[in-house]
Amino acid sequence: MRIAAGAVSACAMPPAHAQSAFVFTDVSAPSGLASFSHNPNALAVPGLLEWTMGGLGVADFNGDGWPDIFVPRGGVGTDRLFMNQGNGIFANEAAARGVAAANAGNGVACADFDGDRRRMS
């Protein structure tokens, strides 16, 4: 499966009287979010179904007010933690933050359990 980071797009809403609804621009390359592969059973984990697809988690992991992105790679490479620099650029800080592991991860759940809106790490 090929995951494109096109989910990070610039979106402009035209005036109500305009005929077109939205304009999207792919900004994944200049933002630091590149396309990469995800294989849910690259490590040949017994019982892990081949059709299990990957997911990602978006949260403010460092408490700076900007959404960051964690992406498990499913075993085809190390997981990635894209930290939002606050200027439209993301930097992969997984190794520096100790989460650059190669495992059979396929999904992420993020929550602020105590509701304090502070860092999650």
Residue pairs with C-beta under 8 A, 6 or more apart in sequence:
1 37
1 38
1 39
1 40
1 53
1 54
2 35
2 37
3 35
3 36
3 37
3 38
3 54
3 71
4 28
4 35
5 28
5 31
5 33
5 34
5 35
6 26
6 28
8 27
8 28
8 31
8 33
8 90
9 24
9 25
9 26
9 27
9 28
10 24
10 25
10 27
11 22
11 23
11 24
12 22
12 23
13 22
14 20
14 21
14 22
14 23
27 88
28 34
28 35
30 88
30 89
31 88
31 89
31 90
32 82
32 89
32 90
32 91
32 92
33 69
33 82
33 90
36 71
36 73
36 77
36 80
37 73
37 76
37 77
38 53
38 54
38 72
38 73
38 74
38 76
39 74
39 75
39 76
40 48
40 49
40 50
40 51
40 52
40 53
40 54
40 74
40 75
40 104
40 106
41 48
41 49
41 50
41 52
41 74
41 75
41 104
42 74
42 75
42 76
42 104
43 75
43 102
43 103
43 104
45 75
45 104
48 104
52 106
53 106
54 71
54 72
54 73
54 74
54 106
54 107
55 72
55 106
55 107
55 108
56 69
56 70
56 71
56 72
56 108
57 69
57 70
57 71
57 108
57 109
57 110
58 67
58 68
58 69
58 70
58 110
59 67
59 68
59 70
59 110
59 111
59 112
59 120
60 66
60 67
60 68
60 117
60 119
60 120
61 68
61 70
61 81
61 83
61 119
61 120
61 121
62 68
62 83
62 119
62 121
63 118
63 119
63 120
64 84
64 86
65 86
66 84
66 85
66 86
67 84
68 81
68 82
68 83
68 84
68 90
69 80
69 81
69 82
69 84
69 90
70 79
70 80
70 81
70 82
70 99
70 108
70 110
71 79
71 80
71 81
71 82
71 108
72 79
72 103
72 105
72 106
72 107
72 108
73 79
73 80
73 102
73 105
74 104
74 105
74 106
75 102
75 103
75 104
75 105
76 102
77 102
78 94
78 95
78 100
78 101
78 102
79 94
79 99
79 100
79 101
79 102
79 103
79 105
80 92
80 94
80 100
81 92
81 93
81 94
81 97
81 99
81 100
82 90
82 91
82 92
82 93
83 90
83 91
83 92
83 93
84 90
85 91
94 100
97 121
110 120
112 118
112 120
